[in-house]
Amino acid sequence: MKKLLIPLLLALTLTGCGETDANYHTDPIPEGRPQPVEPQDAVIEDAEYTCTFSIVCDVLVDCEELDKDKRELVPEDGVIFAPAEVTFYGGESVFNLLRRVCRQNAIHLEFEETPLYNSAYIEGIANLYEFDAGATSGWLYTVNGWSPNYGCSRYALSAGDEVVFVYTLDIGDGNGFLTEEAED
């Protein structure tokens, strides 16, 4: 039940306008944002592209709610993987890239396939897990400053994207990341 809480909260709190994906309980996709791609339908090409990728948990640096046994896992600056230009192949998802970056850099990654959303759910990165810093804490991802309202294995990468995995303390308020809507 706990593992479904975060994705359910995410689905309930992120809203927008556009097409709803009723098959996988996805809220409407905001106009002008990419539609999700079904992982089973993805075609991986030989063409190579680059994007910027990072993993951060800076909200945990001074977090009093963080489990005491986890404090030593948090880097001083909260950066697990500093922004870097990385290569991906056409048709790959954000999840494909996360798995590769973690594997190549010996960063622990734990996830679960979630049929309800037809996507991978990120439970933990670098041994920092959902709920380690409270009932609404966990991992989210952004692409070009937007936190998609569908799973990372359904987001097809494009050349030049900026992808950030961010640990948040409150999945409902967008803590730790930016959306274009919030900038306006």
Phi, psi and omega in degrees: 000316181302322184293337179272345183300309183296310179298325180293315177300318179299314181296325182281331187266336181268120182233169179180196178238158181126199185281137176266140176258083185295334180300327185235027174054042179263133175296166178303141178275127180303144180304136179087356179263152181294140175285149178294151177246135179287127183306322182291343180261353183294138176245115181274126183264170175277341183295133180259141178224172176232155173211172176261136185224140175206162176226124183227150176219038186300335178293345181270350184304313180242028185279115180288335181283345182297133177309130184303326180290346183262346185305321182290347179276344184274120177299150182308321181264000179077012182254116178274318176221110183295150179307127181213151175281124181234156181263141173221168180254145179309134179093350180284154178262169174303321180296317177305315182292317178303313180300315182294313181299316180296316180297314183292338184246016179052044176258123180298135178224131174231133182214169177220137174286129183244099182302328180304326181247001183050047183205164173282142175249124183277113180272320183203145174228134179056036180063020172253121189245165171306145177071000177295338182234030177126168186295339181244020180267154178164191185262136173231168175228153175233151173230119180055039177084359181249135175265100183302148180264032173213161188296156185293340177274000176252359181261110179280126180291151173233152178306135177086357178301153172245111184251130178228127168265129186227136174276133181237150178271334182221097184301339183276344184248004179077016181306126173099357179208166191246145171234151179300324180299322181289334182285331184287000000 
